[in-house]
Amino acid sequence: MRLGLGGEFAEQRAWMVEHQLRRRGIGDERVLEAMGAVPRERFVPERYRRRAYADSALPIGEGQTISQPWIVAAICEALELEGLERVLEIGTGSGYSAAVLARLAGEVITIERVEELARTARELIAEMGIANVEVVVGDGSEGLPERAPFDSIAVHAAAPAPPRQLIDELALGGRLVIPIATDAADMLTVFSRIGESVDPTTGEGLKREVIGPCRFVPLIGAEGFPE
């Protein structure tokens, strides 16, 4: 008997978790469970749906992409979430990563600069019954100072340097995961706030760890790249 499309996607999702994530070093069981529970195909345009579980980024319109599954999992794992955190996400895109984060944290506020993408993501997240995600339209490079501090911040766009504003919005002990653009490649990097006083230029009050090379669209905004 042939599987229905839903069953086919469920099998692909399970394969993704085992082969693209666990076997490539993702070891956080909560992250693996979340990635196995969120239907990625719902966040992919219809014409790309059968490629939803390919190990690659896919276009979602407006010049933006949905990141490959491993990158989403790596960012989530690097945040080291335990379940009650307030997370700020920069670059909502399709809403897929926010849906995964919703299963790992207590509250997720996600910022998208493209209004049409934000609207679509907001509608889909509501349709799926995800109650702990709020979608905001704005310049993500500046974060949301009026809602700070945040326990964790995840950025889905490459910045020329760690944005000072986002560092300032991190709670003490918080973690910022962000791709930093270099001449060779974007480098997915974790900045942990270990001091009350911080200076991204000198590294004061911060611990820095590089996860590895990646590829992202540029972070556009006041503390990113010009449009």
HELIX and SHEET records of a PDB file:
HELIX    1   1 LEU A    5  TRP A   15  1                                  11    
HELIX    2   2 MET A   16  LEU A   21  3                                   6    
HELIX    3   3 ARG A   22  ARG A   24  5                                   3    
HELIX    4   4 GLU A   29  ALA A   37  1                                   9    
HELIX    5   5 ARG A   40  PHE A   43  5                                   4    
HELIX    6   6 GLU A   46  ARG A   51  5                                   6    
HELIX    7   7 PRO A   69  LEU A   79  1                                  11    
HELIX    8   8 TYR A   96  ALA A  102  1                                   7    
HELIX    9   9 GLU A  115  GLU A  127  1                                  13    
HELIX   10  10 GLY A  140  GLU A  142  5                                   3    
HELIX   11  11 PRO A  145  ARG A  147  5                                   3    
HELIX   12  12 ARG A  164  ASP A  168  1                                   5    
SHEET    1   A 2 LEU A  58  GLY A  61  0                                        
SHEET    2   A 2 GLN A  64  ILE A  66 -1                                        
SHEET    1   B 7 VAL A 133  VAL A 137  0                                        
SHEET    2   B 7 GLU A 107  GLU A 112  1                                        
SHEET    3   B 7 ARG A  86  ILE A  90  1                                        
SHEET    4   B 7 PHE A 150  VAL A 155  1                                        
SHEET    5   B 7 LEU A 170  ALA A 181  1                                        
SHEET    6   B 7 ASP A 186  ARG A 193 -1                                        
SHEET    7   B 7 LEU A 206  CYS A 214 -1                                        
END                                                                             
